[in-house]
Amino acid sequence: MGQDCLFCAIADGRTDADVVSESDRWFAIRDINPQAPVHVLVIPREHLASLDDLEEAHRDLAGELMLAAREVARSEEVSGGYRVVVNTGGRAGQSVHHLHLHVLGGRGMRWPPG
């Protein structure tokens, strides 16, 4: 795990967060700067800087993260309409360089997102 990575610090207990769900391979926390009434981040415990770092060996983990996003949407009662976003790289808005999925819901979403 990265010593300077915020999400690694949360994963190993060095930093507190509002955890809403977790497994041995991922955890989900409320975003500290929510962009919707429900804004939860689904984060793998393994440090992967971004989606670009996924390899064939991560196929099962990638599927687990998507199922975790669905679980979060159901538990947060937004399964009737929500968005899952993965920002990859600074130009796409990724500010913490540890792969994570944003689960956003609780309000109407527009397309294109911007």
Beta strands, then each sheet from edge to edge (+ up, - down):
strand 1: 19-22
strand 2: 26-30
strand 3: 38-44
strand 4: 82-85
strand 5: 101-105
sheet 1: 1+ 2- 3+ 5- 4+
end
